[in-house]
Amino acid sequence: MQTFTPREIVSELDRYIVGQDKAKRAVAIALRNRWRRMRVPEDLRDEIAPKNIIMIGPTGVGKTEIARRLAKLSQAPFLKVEASKFTEVGYVGRDVESMIRDLVELAVNMVRAEEMEKVKVKAEELAEEKILDILLPKRRTPEGRPDSGFAPPDPDMGGIEAAEAGGFDLVEDETRTPQLGSGDENSYEKTREKLKKLLREGKLDDRQLELETRERNIPMVEIFSASGIEEMDINIKDMFGNLFPGKTKKKKVKVKEAQNIIAAEEAQRLVDMDKVVGLAVKKVEESGIIFLDEIDKIAGRESAHGPDVSREGVQRDILPIVEGSSINTKYGIVKTDHILFIAAGAFHVSKPSDLIPELQGRFPLRVELDSLDKDDFVKILTEPKNALITQYIALMDTETVSLQFKEDAIDEIARMAAQVNERSENIGARRLHTILEKLLDEISFKAPELMKKKIKIDRDYVQERLKDIIEDQDLSKYIL
């Protein structure tokens, strides 16, 4: 994992998120404190708890993006979950502990992918050898023992004769004769090496061969349990996996596709899953990040009208997880003591002090995010690495349509976004998405017919396309 100073973390976040310096500083310090904690004496390490953060600000100002980019930067397991989900009763309702199980599952997938990348070269080598075995199999005796001679090439299997029919000179003339089955081991190895050369050069990529793949047919069973249906789903698969042996089926695929399929299977075999699970659990416990969105929806002690669980009840369920507890998952016990929790909410109706005192105490850092104005929108459209204007230009470029946004057009788009946000619900930077989609609707639809054309977007074009919607306040509420 790469180590960043707080200043470097803020600088990296600046590449994707406009403004919100206070929030960036807070998360940068929180991330650096994790690095510091791992370097203090071991007897003190367990006593240092993460400083959880509450981000306060309207929708669309960058709360989620800050947390998501922070996790990506630190290569940490990251889960976003809406706190309001835990207030729903019935089938759609979720157990609060499920967020820890979900985070562990994400971490296992992350570590597995990293471990598979480490064995990628070895897996590709094994896949290559298996492909060669299919293309050029050795002959077997009637008793099933390998023979030193060649098996008769099967053109349907993409064997030697098929390769030679395509004009590839695999071996010398004498090996084209029936002497192939004569038991000459040296000749077999020679032919195999030439076939390997063709395979590596990609000259056999489009040839068909028959590949045997394994299928696992496990009956679908749904069982509700205290630990959650997602846990039982896996347990049922484990229980019945051996009772329903995998079936195999043969299918014809191209050599290149077969290599990828076999390489993936070999990589799975080479990866030690016990090691993966151990690393994943440690990663969750030491560097996991959970983003609790919409926490303002559970603030307050009065239950909302309708089929909702008490808001205070949800807070009390979340409290032990944030405080630090041991959660049972299918990968073993996971401790939540050092998972970083970043909560976020608009807090239009409620306020952070409406949370129960115990939960407030577990979120010592409060950061207020600023609402976005016209100047911020101009920056969002142009400055970040993944700026919206850059995205739309790249999308149209795939159709060989060249989009050019003039400065006055960008200024007008930002002005309109700020104006609509003031007049109706303020949805922050998300308003830019709706305006740009409406603005480029005609071009996006006709793009395949406008190939190799240059289209300039200026202030006049923006005003012409959006004039009616902006002027009609009632219409803008529905369209933008």
Stockholm file with secondary structure:
# STOCKHOLM 1.0

chainA/1-480         MQTFTPREIVSELDRYIVGQDKAKRAVAIALRNRWRRMRVPEDLRDEIAPKNIIMIGPTGVGKTEIARRLAKLSQAPFLKVEASKFTEVGYVGRDVESMIRDLVELAVNMVRAEEMEKVKVKAEELAEEKILDILLPKRRTPEGRPDSGFAPPDPDMGGIEAAEAGGFDLVEDETRTPQLGSGDENSYEKTREKLKKLLREGKLDDRQLELETRERNIPMVEIFSASGIEEMDINIKDMFGNLFPGKTKKKKVKVKEAQNIIAAEEAQRLVDMDKVVGLAVKKVEESGIIFLDEIDKIAGRESAHGPDVSREGVQRDILPIVEGSSINTKYGIVKTDHILFIAAGAFHVSKPSDLIPELQGRFPLRVELDSLDKDDFVKILTEPKNALITQYIALMDTETVSLQFKEDAIDEIARMAAQVNERSENIGARRLHTILEKLLDEISFKAPELMKKKIKIDRDYVQERLKDIIEDQDLSKYIL
#=GR chainA/1-480 SS CCCCCHHHHHHHHHTTCCSCHHHHHHHHHHHHHHHHHTTSCHHHHTTCCCCCEEEECCTTSSHHHHHHHHHHHHTCCEEEEEGGGGGBCSTTCCCTTHHHHHHHHHHHHHHHHHHHHHTHHHHHHHHHHHHHHHHSCEEECTTSCEEEEECCCCGGGTCHHHHHHTTCCCSCGGGGSGGGGSCCHHHHHHHHHHHHHHHHTTTTTTCEEEEEEEECCCCCCCCCCTTCHHHHHHHHHHHHTTTSCCEEEEEEEEHHHHHHHHHHHHHHHHSCHHHHHHHHHHHHHHHCEEEEETGGGGCSSSCCSSSBCCHHHHHHHHHHHHHCCEEEETTEEEECTTCEEEEEECCSSSCGGGSCHHHHHTCCEEEECCCCCHHHHHHHHHSSTTCHHHHHHHHHHTTTCEEEECHHHHHHHHHHHHHHHHHSCCCTTHHHHHHHHHHTHHHHHHGGGSTTCEEEECHHHHHHHHHHHHHCHHHHHHHC
#=GC SS_cons         CCCCCHHHHHHHHHTTCCSCHHHHHHHHHHHHHHHHHTTSCHHHHTTCCCCCEEEECCTTSSHHHHHHHHHHHHTCCEEEEEGGGGGBCSTTCCCTTHHHHHHHHHHHHHHHHHHHHHTHHHHHHHHHHHHHHHHSCEEECTTSCEEEEECCCCGGGTCHHHHHHTTCCCSCGGGGSGGGGSCCHHHHHHHHHHHHHHHHTTTTTTCEEEEEEEECCCCCCCCCCTTCHHHHHHHHHHHHTTTSCCEEEEEEEEHHHHHHHHHHHHHHHHSCHHHHHHHHHHHHHHHCEEEEETGGGGCSSSCCSSSBCCHHHHHHHHHHHHHCCEEEETTEEEECTTCEEEEEECCSSSCGGGSCHHHHHTCCEEEECCCCCHHHHHHHHHSSTTCHHHHHHHHHHTTTCEEEECHHHHHHHHHHHHHHHHHSCCCTTHHHHHHHHHHTHHHHHHGGGSTTCEEEECHHHHHHHHHHHHHCHHHHHHHC
//
